[in-house]
Amino acid sequence: MQKKIRTVLFALGILYAPHLVAQINFPEHLLEQSYDSLVSILNNNRRDTLLSQQVASAYLYKARKDKDSTKMARAHERLSMFEKTEKALVHIDSTIYLSRNSTHKNYPTVGYLFKARYLYNANRYEESLDNAIKGYHSAIEKGNITYEIGGLHGMALSNNIWGNHRESLNANLKLLSLLPKSDYYKNRTSRFIAAYGSIGTNYVRLHMPDSALFYFNKAIVLTQKTKDTKEYHDLVERSGAALYLKKEYEAAKDSLTKGYQNGRFVEEEEYTTYPYYMGMIAFEEGKEDEGIAYFQKIDSSYQKDSLLYPELTKVYHKLTNHYKEKNDVENQLASLQRLLNVDSLIDAKNQYVKFKTLKEYDIPNLVREKETLIVSLTQEKGILNNKIQWLIVFLILSGLTGIHYFRKQQLYKKRFQKILADTSQTSNGINEPKFSSTKPKVSEKISERIFQQLQQFEINKEYLDNTINLQNLAKRFDTNTNYLSKTVNVSMGKNFVQYLSDLRLAYATKWLQEDTKARNYTIKAIAQDCGYNTAESFSRAFYKKYGIHPSFFIKQLNKTTP
């Protein structure tokens, strides 16, 4: 009931609250324009903020008068572009709500994607990812490839920030495959350049430099054709990161320096490419002071803008150790505090991805070192300053995050064990049918024949055919869909779609247990072999039935039954 009341109040707020339009006055002659004319004015005057706000407000006024919720949603979308984050989110929430039942191909998809972008720019990455996923699924439902690409882009960005680089790579590769299919993007070279560059960055963070250079070079070739010097130098700089991983330090320094001196930074993930990798090269060459100087620049940038990216963990490990060796206790504590801050933020956003190669300390070691530093500072200054108090808070948060992660992992492991137990109780990995006491409205003779055909259908594993549906199976059984559906409902205790899904999932779990080679397949390949058209539909069905993802199931199988 409370949820319904909140929904009604929200709806009334959208329809009647004048503050949502920010009280923008507009010339009355704009109301004489058609909707299409107003959109044309907006598109041709994007840089004139005042005029754009006036036109969007007039558009909203007309839409409210006509009670056209989709056009109202569109007006709020445009108005959101001229506001700061919080007010922009109010407008875009209105867009989503008003267009929730719209038949328009762009709505509510565009609302979710705009919201994802605003949240990402506000460093609210988890919420951003949630809305990018909603936008992606909405785009698929609407058959809108262009916005499907937008959803994938949002997912790739947030996963990259969290350190889940494999998922980010998968999203970017899928995005790249869709670009030629989008009428909007297929001829936009700049979008292909961005996709190649993002994939290259994913491979750098996955420590696969050859693959990274392959995609960076594809992007560089396109920038040379379009004479896009800004992107060219940015990609040259990022290529330096891949060359560093290949231990080609001179070539890496050359690319990093040329790109940095001639280019400008596009996104925060490239913001510290130059100082980070120049610092790492300096450490490799034994130039400790030079490396520390680069990392101190990164530290200054982080304190200024708080932009989060995975390499910060390594930066603060290096700085903490440096100050420790120099007996600079105060700076050591400050770096350790920021290390814990960064580490806890990243871990809190992604419970599955851990930067083990960058974690030189575990929590007990950090606690012990913290206590040593506190004693040292207390002896020197005689007080427990605010920095130490904040450090304790961060340690507690880190511990709570670890406990939450541990409990969730234990729950997943119990679910995994239940799958194994359930599978072992059946001869073929498929649960025996549960007969209902209710008699089907089908003659006993027909029902028996259909049931025998279903048994043969299971034995022959015909359910692995991804084209199977109620209609064509009924035709194959020489019966009608009504008889087949009722027989399945009564004899199996479930509808046909669930029956088919359960057969496929039971086959998948048994197959993966018995065939170790199959565990090396991609989720997409496993899904297709089990009768699903996409990896997404397979993963959703698997999680809905078993409460864990296929990837976790395979990981646990490899641990317990290699």
N, C-alpha and C positions, 0 to 999 in steps of 0.2 A: 504493500500500500504506500509506504514512504517513497519507494522508488517511483511509483506512478505519479505521486504528488510532485516530486522533484522534476519529473519529465514535463508535467503540465506547466509548472512555474517557469521552466527553461523556455518552453515554447512560447508562453505569453511574453516573456522577456524579449525574445527574438522579434515577435510580431509588433510589440508596442513600445519597447524601451527606446526613447529618442536618443539616449547617449550612445547607442551603438553606431549611429551615423555621425557621431562626433560633432553634431550641430553645424554641418557644413551648409552654408547658404549657397544657392545656385540661381542663376538667371532663369526667369520663368520661361523664356523662349526655348530652353532646352526641353521642356515638357512637350513642346510641339513636334520634336524630333521622334522618329521611329526608333525602336530598339536597335535595329541594325545600324542606323545612322549614329546613334550614341556610341555603339561599339566601335564604329569606324573612327569617330573622333578620339576615343580612348587610344586606339592602336596607333593613330598618327601623331599623338601628343604625349607619348610616354614620359618625356623629360619635363613636361610642364605639370608639376605636382598639383598646384592649385586647380588648374583647369580639369585635370584628371579626377581629382576628388569631387569637384562640382558635378562633372558628368556622371560619375559613378553614383553620387547621391541622387541625382535626378532619375537615373535608371532605377534605383531602389524605390524611390517615391512612386514611379509609374508601376513598378512590379507589385508593390503593396496595394496600390489602388486596384490593379487588375487581379489581385490575389493569385499571382503566379509564383509559386514557391521556388521553382527552378531558377527563374530570372532573379528573384530575391537572393538566392544563393550565389548567383553569379556576381551580383552587385557587392555583396559582402566580401567575396573573393578579391574583387578589384580594390575595395576600400582597405583590405588588410595590407596591401602592398605599400601603403603610405604611412603605416603606423609602426611604432616600436613594438617589441616582442609581445608584451602582455596584451595590449589592445589589438594587435594583429591576431593573436590567438582567440580573442573574443569574437572577432569577425569571422575567422575561419571555422570556429566551432558552430557559428550560425550557418555557415555554408553547408557543413556536414549535416546538421540537423534538418535544415529546410529541404535538402535534396536527398534525404535518406531513402525515399521511395520513388525518386525520379527515374524516368525511363530514358533520360538524356544520356548519350554515350560517354559524356565526360564527368558526370556527377553520380554519386558523391566522391568519385575517385580523386578528382583534382583537389577537393578539400583535404583529404587525408595526406596527399603528397605535399601540399603547401604547409600543412601543419608539421609534417615530418621535417621539412626544411627549416621552418622557424625554430623548432625545438633543437635541431642539430646546431644551428647557429648560436643558440643560447647554451650550448654544452649540455643539454638534457638528452643524452644519447639514447638511454634506454627507452624513454617515451618516443623519441624520434623513430627508433627502430620499430616500435609497436605500430605507429601510424604508417610507416613505409610498407610494412607487411599488409596492413589493412588496405592501403591503396593498391598494392600489387594484386591482392585477391579480387578487389573490386574491379580492377582493370581487366583481369581475366574473365570475370563474369560478364563484363560489358563488351568483351572482344576488342578492347582498345590496346593495341600493341604499343603505341607511343607512350601511354601512361604505364603500361606494364614495364617498359624500360625505365621510367621514372621511379617506380617502386623498387626495382632491382638496384638502381643507383643508390637510393636511400639505404637499402639493406647493406650494400657493399661498404658504404661509408661508415655506418655505425659498427658493423662487425670489425672493420679495420681498426677503428679506435679502440675497441674492446680487446684487440689482440687475436681475434678469431679469424686469422688471415686465410685459412682454407675456405671457410664459408664466404668470405669476402671475394676470394678468387672465383669460386663457383658462381656467385651472383654476377660478377663482371663478365665471365665467359658466356653466361647465358644472355646477358645484356648485349654483348657483341654479336651473338648469333641472331638476335632479333632486329638489329639495326637495319639490315637490308630489307626487312619485311615491313618497316614503318615508312609510310608515305612522307611523314614529316622529317624523318632522320636519314633516309637512305641516300640522299644527295648532300648531306651536311658533313663535309670532310672533318670539320672541327670536332664533331661528336665521335667519329672514329678515332681521331687523334687522342681524345680524352680517354676513350675506352682502352686503347692500346697502352697508354701511359699508366692507367690504373692497374691493369693486369701486370705490367712490368713491376710496379711497386709491390703488388702482392707477392710476386715471385722473389723479389729482394728480401722481403720479410719472412719468406719461407726458406730462405738461404738456397735458392735455386738460380744462381746468377746467369747461367747460359740461357735459360728460358726468359729471364728478365731482359737480357740484352736483345733477344730475338724480337720481343714486343716493343721495346724502346726504339729499336732500329726501324721497325715498321712505321711507328709514329713519326720518327725523324724524317723518313722519306716523304711522308705526306706533308709535313711542315715545310719542307724544301720546295715541294710543288706549289703550295699555296703561299709561299713566302711569309710564313708566320714566324717571325724571328723571336717573338716572345716565348711561344711554346717550344720552339727549337732549342733555345738556350736552357729552358727549364728541363727539357728531356735530356739534354747533354749532361746537365748537372746530376740528374737522377741516375744516368748511366754510370756516373762515377761511383755510386753506391754498389752497383753490381760488380764493377771492376775491383773495388776494395775486397769484396767477397772472394774474388778469384785470385787475391793476393798480388794483383798487378798494380802496385801502389803508385808508381810514377804516372801511369796512364790514368789512374783514378784521380790523382791530384790535378792532373791537367784538365780532365773533364769537369771536375767539381769547380775548379777555379774559373774556367771559361764560362761555364753556365752561370755561376754566381755573380761574376763581374759584369756580365752582359744581359742577364735575364732578370725577371721579377717573379716573385713567388705567387703561386696561384692558390694553393690550399694549405691548410695548416700542416698537413702531413709532409709537405716539402719545405715548411718554414725553417726547419733546422737541418736540412739535408747537408748543406755545406759545412757548418761548424761541427756537426756530429761525426761525419765520416772523416773530415780532416783531423779531428781530435783522435779518432780511432787509429788512423794511419800513423799519427805522431806517437801514440803509445806503442804500436807495432815496431816503429823504428827506434824506440828507446828514448824518445824526446818527451819525457814526462811533463815537464813544465809547459811545453807548447800544447800538449794534449789537454792539460788542466785548464789552460787559458781559454781554449775553445769551449770546454764544458762549462766554465764559469759564465761565458756569454749565454749559453743555453739556459743556465740557472737564472740569470737575470731576466731573460725573456719569459720564462715560466712564471716567475714572481710577478711579472707585469701583467700578463694576459691569461695565465692559468690554462693554456691550451694543453690538452692531454694527448699523449701519444706513447706507444710502447717503449721507445728508446730512452725515455726519461728514467726508467728503472736502472738501466746501465749507467746513465750519467751520474745519478746520485750514489750508486755504489762506488764509482770511481772517486767522486768528490769526498765521500765519507772516509774512505781508506786514505786518501791523500792528506786530509786534515788530521787524521789519526796519527799518521807517520810524522807530521809536523808538530804534534802535540798542541794543535790549535783546537782546544776542547770546545770552545763556543761555536765555531764554524762546523766542527764535527757534529755537534748536537743538532744544529740547524739543518745540515744536510741529511742527517739520519731522520729527522722529523719529516722533511719533505719526501724522503724515500718511502717512509711508512705511509704518508699521505697518498702518494702516487700509487703505491702498490695496493693499498686497500681500496682505492677508487677503482682500479682496473679489475681487481678480484671480485669486488662487489657487483660489477657489471657483467662479469662472465665467470660462472662457477666451473666451467669445464676447461677453459684455456688457461694454462699456467706458464709463465715465463721461467721455466726451470733453469734454462741456461743462463739466465740473468740473476737468479736468486742465489746469492752467495751466503745468505743468512736465513735461517728459519726463525720462527717466532721466539722460541726459547733463547736462542743466541742474541736476538735483538733485545729481549727483556734484560738479559744479563748485562749486555753492553750499556743499556739505558741506565741500569742501577749504578754501574761503575761511573758513568758520566755524571750522574746526579751527585754522587759522593764527592767527585772531583770538584764540581762547580760549587757545591755547598761549602767545601773547605776553602775555596778561593773567595767566594762572595758572601757566604753565610746565609744565603736565601735560596728558596725554591722558586725560581721565576716562572713567569707565565709560559715560557717555552716548554718547560718540563711538564707542566700541567697539560698542555696540548698534546705532548708526546704520549702521556699516559692515556689520554682519550683515544688517540689513534691506535695505540696498542690494544685497548679494549675492543675497539671497532674491528680491528684485524682478527682478534680472537673470536669474536662473535661471528664474523664472516666465515671463519674456518669451521666453527661448530655447525653453522647452517649448512655449509657445503658437505660436511661429513654426514650429517643426518640425511640429507637428500640422497647422497650416494648410497647410504645403507638401505633406504627405501627402494631405490632402483634395483639394488642387488637382490632384495627380497622378491621383487617382481620378476626379476630374471630367473631366480630359482623356481618360482612358481610355474613359469613357462616350461622349464625343463621337466618339472614334476608332472605337469598336465600332459606333456608330450609323451612321457614314458608310460602313461596309463592307457594309451591307445596304441593299437597295432600299427596304424598307418599315419599317426600324427593328427587324425581328424576325430573330433568327438563323435560318439555315436548319437544318432538322432534321438530326440526326446519326444515321445509320442504324447499327444494331448488326449484327454478323455473326451474332448468335443469331437463329434463326428463331422467330417467334411461334407459339404453339400455337393458331393461327387459320388457317383455310384461306386460301390466297393470294388467292383471288377476293374473299373477305370483307374481308381486310386491305387490299387495294388500294382497294376501294370506300370503306371507312372513311377511309383516308388522303386520298382525293380529297375526301371530305366535310369533313375537317379543313382542307384547303387552302381550300375555299370558306368555311368557318367563319372562317378568318383574314382572307381577302380582304374579307368582309362586316363584319369587326370585331364579330362577335357576342359575342366574349369580354368586351365592355364591359358586357354585361348582368350586373348583380350577383346575379341569381337563378340564373345558370348553375351547374350542378354535374354530376357524373358521371352521376347517375341521369337527369336530364331531358334531357341532351344525348344520351345513349344512346337514349332514347325518340325524340328528334327524328331521330336517324340510323337509326331502325328496326333497332336492334341491341340487344344486352344490355351491361350494364356490364362484364362480364368481357372481352368481345371488344374493346370500346372502350379499356379500361384497358391491355390487353396490347399493342394496336396503338400506343398512345401511348408506352408503356414502351420498345418495341423501336425504333420509327421515330424517336422524339424523344430517346431516352436519358434520360428523366426520368419521374416519376410525373405523374398527371393534374393534381394540385393545383399542382405546380411549373410544369408546362407552362402552365396558365392564368395563374399569377402572372407568369411571364416574359413572356407576351404583353402583359399589362396594363402591366407596368413598361416594356417596350420602347416601347409606344404612348405612355406618359406622357413618357418622355424625348424622344422625337421630336416629340411635340405641343408640349411646352414650348420646344423649340428653334425651332420654326417659327412658333408663335403667341405673339407678345409680350404680347397682351392676356391670355392664359391665365395668365401669370406674376403677374398682379395678383389672381387668385382666391385664396381661402383654401385652405389645405391640405385642409380638409374637402371643399370644392367640387371640387377637383382629384381627390381620392380617389374621390368618387362618380361623376364623369365617366369615371373609368378602371375602374369596376367594383368598387370596394371599398366596403364598408358604412360604415367609419369612417376618420377621419384616422389613428387610432392603428395600425390594421392596415396601412394603406398605408405609413405611415412606417417601421414595423417591417420590412415586406417590402422596401422601398426600401433601407434601411440594410443589411439582411442580404445583399442582392444586390450593392450597389454600394459599401458602406463609407462612405457619406455620407448625410446627411439630405436630404429633398426641399427644405427651406428653403435649405440651403447650395447645392444644385444650382441653384436659381432665382436666388439671389444672384449666383453666378458667371456664369450665363447673362446676367444684366443687365449685368454688367461687360464681358463679352467680346463679346456679340452683342446690343447694345441695339436 
